[in-house]
Structures are given as structure tokens and as C-alpha cells.
Amino acid sequence: MTSAISVSGLVKTFGQTRALDGLDLSVDTGEVHGFLGPNGSGKSTTIRVLLGLLRADSGDVSLLGGHPWRDAVALHRRLAYVPGDVNLWPNLTGGEAIDLFGALRGGLDKRRRAELIERFQLDPSKKARTYSKGNRQKVAVVAAFASDVELYILDEPTSGLDPLMEAVFQECVREVKHEGRTVLLSSHIFSEVEALCDRVSIIRQGKTVEAGTLAELRHLTRTAISVETTHPITGLEEQAGVHDAQVDGSRAKFDVDSHELDHVLRYLTRFEVRTLTSAPPSLEELFMRHYGDELRENGVKTEAGVR
Amino acid sequence: MSDFTGTGRLVRLAIRRDRIQLPLWIAGTALFVPIVVASVRDRFPTEADRIEILRSAVGSPALLLFRTAPTGASEAAMIMFSFLTYAAVLAGFMSTLAVVRHTRQNEETGRSEMVGATIVGRHAGLTAALIVVAGANILLGALITLALIGYGQPAGGSVGAGAGIAAVGIVFAGFAAIAAQVTQTSRAANGIAAAAVGAAYVVRGLGDVLGEVRPDGYTMVSAWPTWLSPIGWVTEMRQYEGDRWWVLTLPLVTFAASVALAFALTARRDVGMGMIPTRPGPAKATPGLLSPLGLAWRLQRGTLLGWGIAMAAYGATVGSLSETVGDALEDNQGTADTITKLAGGSSADLMDAFFAAMMAIYGAMAAAYVVQALMRPRAEEAGGPAEAVLATGTGRLTWLASHLAVAVGGAALLLVVGGAATGLVAVLSGSGQGGGQVADLTGASLVQLPAALILAGVAVAAFGLLPRFAIGLAWSAFAISLIVGQLGELLGLPQAVRDISPFTHVPAVPAASATAGPLIALTVVAVAFGAAGLALFRRRDLAL
């Protein structure tokens, strides 16, 4: 499988601030890649380096087989970008802005444009100054998906959209993925990333702290189990990989490391399991586990942090 | 909670935001006093000197238009003649920009929405802006008064000068408050308010030009148009020469009426909205928009249209004055010296010298337009759509060069409009020398283009090198060029200093012949600056 984006050891400083501190990112052609991290962790900076808007201090960056700074214009014809903060021209209408971005990108599918405007329920004849944040985002999203490109770089594209529009957006991403195009999706919305992404990269303070498929990442974390048995449960706390067990006679609630799951379930069967529910770790928990210590420092108690 | 709750806090916020900007305006304007005093003492030490220059001034429409009608030959009156209207214009711009900054700009950026959700009354924002701006003007007036008294001028007239200048600033603060209610963008509000200041200056000038010379031969009584202009009110106070204090009631009443109107408008509209509603536009773009150049033109055309109207009106005014000038020149030999001095001192034909002096003004207007137009890319970059545009197939050079092309083409067009309007009206009013004059004056106006190009080059270089300071750098370059180049002679600056301004090097066509050397040199320097700016912009990070 070829690589659409490949970044290794990327460093970018602004004066004293080290915004990116050896970041790695690898996005395969044809995949939807989730790009997660808290505010200020360097997601937008990474994307701007990929777009050649900022120049990397050091590190290797390759985008669609080219160099993002040197080959910027040629590469930009093959990608579409939705910025995190969509700014439009106040005196141009949304429709004009869509056509303009399309033309500057090298062409727009007119039928697709009309269809997307319909699906996103956008009024293209309104001046941009009258649009809400969500409507400005719709303009950028419509302009991006109406373009025939290989790569979509989307920086928190749905932060201003309502749940209905969020669903339309997810459909659009699935469609372009189906056509074999690549998507880099920076997002704060875990359900969105879980629903759409093949792989995710989690970054923190300008470094990649976790990368892989959701399944791989889940393996690194814990599953929450709630069980009821015929016989009273004993000795559960001593089993490897079991955490925070609350045993009440024949009922128990506990978390278990995913790689110890099989062994713990075998242990439970000796008490004759009557009901069992398990909650797989969510991406949110995964995320919280990486930032939990930060939150605890700030006095915030989180479920994931306690586990 | 009243409509004014929270005003005190907002005043402090506004002062905090303006802690550098307003003191610079105030100090910069007050700095005129020592410069002008020194210049007057150096060049016109005796009353006889002053009477001599004023005798020629009353016959010079150009001087009357740009300065004011002289009221006396005392040293103090000469100082007023030299700087009163300029200081009034500066106070006006300081006030309009500050009021819009703290009202409409807050609404446009959404800041006032956040502020409005706190314990703040409906009128608190506007009231706070007006208090801060009025305070700044009073401070400016006090500084000017103290400086004049410090230089030994009579106290009464000095207070009159400070109070008058402060009053003009306050009147324009009131106008800006109305403009900020009517429009939806701070750009448009600033445009309307600046146009009001410019119109006040020109209307006052017309009244002074049409005024009547008194029997003494060197003082004047202005005609009625002067009384229509807030800037005319300051000069009509006749500081040091009669001190007409009652004239101060005109700006104060006007200010009170403007503020009442602005408050009434605030109460009638929603936050963020203007009085002029936004209409829907086309759902599809026309093909003309769909290129970097098309976009730059679309973003710039409104500014160019405004300048074009101003240029045409100004050119027509100058053209219509040419007959009066011709008559005055026949009567008065002394005027000849003043005008030839303004025009570079190299002419036999005084009418041509007059036109050459006017062409220098057109050049300054074209340069101001170019600087304004080239700050648009910076606005697009800082919190604007440039990030998304430069992530498309549009290269950085293409993008910036498109704006540069519109700015340079626009400047050339403005000069053509100014020159042609002057010639056309001069010919139609019967004072011209036939149809050939339209072409001659258009050509003379275009000779100014290379000086405007230098400022275009400097603006692009500033944008490429130090984007965050580009706006300040470019406007400073313009202001220095203007003061040093256009007023250097009047201020008595040494030639070496005056040579740094591009305006100094433009041949005084039609009084002098258009020599290619300086024009080519100016153009080469301008291209070098522009090329450096483009190269620097291509190499730097976007300053988002």
C-alpha cells in the first residue's frame, strides 16, 4: 500500500514555542485517517506544514509523493482543504465562494456542487457575512467535496455542524473513501472518528503518542465488565489484568486489560456465568488515558483517569 | 440596570486597547507646533516678511485651498495660517478611526456580542467610545495650547486654537458614531467618516478661495461655504485676531445632535446589523471572478471606485479654479514666487506652475490609494481567507502579484481620471488652452505614477519581510514621503532630507518638461522593492 502522507521527526518552532517536537504521521492511500489531540497540541500546525503554508524546521515530510513546500502549487491541485476556522469574504455569497475555491483548485463538478448544496441545506445566495460558523463550514466542505481530488485534508470540519449535518458529512466521507480517495480528518468528535476512520494518530504537545487501527489501540486499553454468576465470586482481585473490582457476592464489576480478557473470562466460568455485559473501550477513553494525567494535574477527575 | 451600565469598565478597556495608538496620534499632531513655530520664525522673522508672503497667499487659490484664509500678520496668526487646518484634519482622522474601532469593529468581530452578554447597557459601548475619543481630543487641544503658550504666543488665542482643534475632532467623532450605526462593516464606516473629513476640508477650502480680500490687502473674509464645514469653524474662530469664542457653539451643538441621532439609531437596530440591510447575491460566480486576478479585482474595486470619485471631484475643482488663478496671477506678481516655489521653482508659465503643484497632490492621492490597496493582502492573510486560497492551486506569487496588478493599474487609472477631469473642466470653463490641454494634463498627472510605484514597492516589501508590522510600516513610509516631499520646501527641510521622498524626484510637469531619467530611476527602485517583497513573501511562513 502506498503512502499519501508520510511525516517523520517533524519539528516546527515559533520563537520560544516548540509547536511540533518530532511528530510522526503516516497516512496510507485510500484510508480515512483520524488525527486527534487536544487544543494547542499541534494538529493545525502539522496540517499547515503539509500544505506548505508553514515551513518545517526539520524532519521529513512527503505529501502525495512530493515535497509540500517546493511542490506546493502542483500538490494543491490534487487536494482539497477545509480549514479549522473558515473565513470567507464578507461581501461574496456562499455560492460565489464555492465556485471560486473550485476554480482555484482547478475545476468543480457542477452536478456534485448542486447535490451537495441540497444535502447540506445551504443557501448559496446569502452574503458570507450573514452566515453562522456552521454555514461557513458548509461552504468550505461543499467546495472541498465538489472538487475532484485525491486527498482531502479536513481540520475539525464539523465543529459547527448540527447532528443532522454531521450525518450528511459522514456520508460524504464514506463516499469519497469508496471512490478510493484519502482523507486526513482532524477531529474532536470521537464518535465521528470511530465511525469513519480506519486508523488514528493521537498527538500531544507536538509528538505522536499513539498510532494504529482502532482495534490495535483498543488492545492497549481495558474493557469494562459487569457479570452475575450462580456462585459467589472469589479471588477475582488477584487475577492478572483485573482493576478496580467491586465484588458483591455473586455480582461483580471490574475493568480488565484487553490482552488478559480471555484468561479472566475462563476464570469467571467456574462460578457459572448467568449474565455478562462488556463495554469495549471507546476512543474517548483511550484519548483520556493519554491526557488523564494532565487533567488530574488540573484537578479534573475522569473515569478513564481513575481506571 | 440602565442603558449606560458598564460604561466605566468599557472606557478602561478602550484606553487599554489604545494605549499606544492614541498617544501616538496625539503626540504626532501636537509635534506640528514646534516644527511650524521654528519654520515661521526662520522664514518670516518680521511682520513685513509676513505681510509680503500673505499678500501673495491671498491671490493663490492653491495656498488658500490647502491652508486657510489669512486673518493677520502677527507671528501667532502666521502659525495658525501654517498649521490649523492640517491639525484639524489629523484630529478628525484620529477621532473617526477610534470611534469606529470601538463600535462597529467590535460588532463586526463579535466582541461586542460577548461584551453585550455581560452586565453592560445598550448604549455603554458607544458612550465609552465617545468618552475616550473626546478625552483624547481634549488632551490634544490642551497640549497644543500649552505648546503655543510655551512659545510665547498670547494665552487667549492659544486656548482658542487648542479648543478649536479639539472641537473639530469631537464633531467628527459624532459623525463617525452615526456612520458606525448605518453601515455593517468597519471598513465602510471608516470610509464614510473619512469622506466626511475630506469633504469638510475641501468645502472649507472653496469658501476660503472664494473669500474677499480686505482693504489691507493681506487678510481675508471667507465666503459662506467655509461656514458649512467643521474645519471652517476652527479657522473662523480667528485665533489671536479677534478670538470669536461664540463660534465654538457650532461644533458643540453639532456633536450633541449627532450623538443623539446615533443613540436613536442604536436603539432601533440589532447588534451586528446596520441600517442598510444586506441583500442576497448571486448563487453562482460569474466567470470573471474565477481567477486570482478576478478575486483581487472584486475585493479592491469598491476602494478604487471611492478614490476615483474623489479624484474626479478634486480634478474638476482644480480645473474650475484655473480661471480664477489666471486672473489672480495677472494682478499679483508676488503670488508668482509662491507658486513657483510650490511647483519646484523652475517655471516661466505660472498657470503651468499651478497645475504642476496640483499634480503633486494627485500623486499623493494615487500613492495613498496604492498603500491602502496593498494592505488588503495583509488583511486577507491575518484572520482572512488567504489560508484557504493559498492551499488551492494558486501560487503565492500569483496571489500577491494579482493584488499588486490591481493596485498599480488602479493608481494609473486614478491619475488619468484626475488629470483628465482637470483638463476637461478647465477647457469647458473657458480658461483652458483648447482640447490639447486635456491630453497634456492627463500626461502630466501620469508622470506622478513612478512615485506611487515606489510606495507600492515599499508596501509589498514590508508585507514580505514583516507582515505583522506591514500596515504601520507602509503608512509611515507614505506619511514621511508626503511630509518630506510635499511640505519639505514649506517647512524649510534641507535638500538631503527631502531627497528621501520619491515625490521630490518627480519632474514638475507641466511647469518643467518630463525628463525620463528620474522617472526611470524611480521605476527601477520601485521594481526592486516589489521584487524583493514578492521573493520574501514566497519564502516566509504565513503569519495567520
Interface residues (C-beta under 8 A of the other chain):
Chain A: R48 L51 L53 L54 R55 A72 V73 H76 R77 L79 Y81 P83 D85 V86 N87 L88 W89 P90 N91 L92 T93 G95 E96 A97 I98 D99 L100 F101 A103 L104 R105 G106 D123 P124 S125 K126 K127 R129 T130 A140 I153
Chain B: Q184 T185 T278 R279 P280 G281 P282 A283 K284 A285 L289 L290 S291 P292 L295 R298 L299 G302 G383 G384 P385 E387 A388 V389 L390 A391 T392 G393 T394 G395 R396 R539 R540 D541 L542 L544
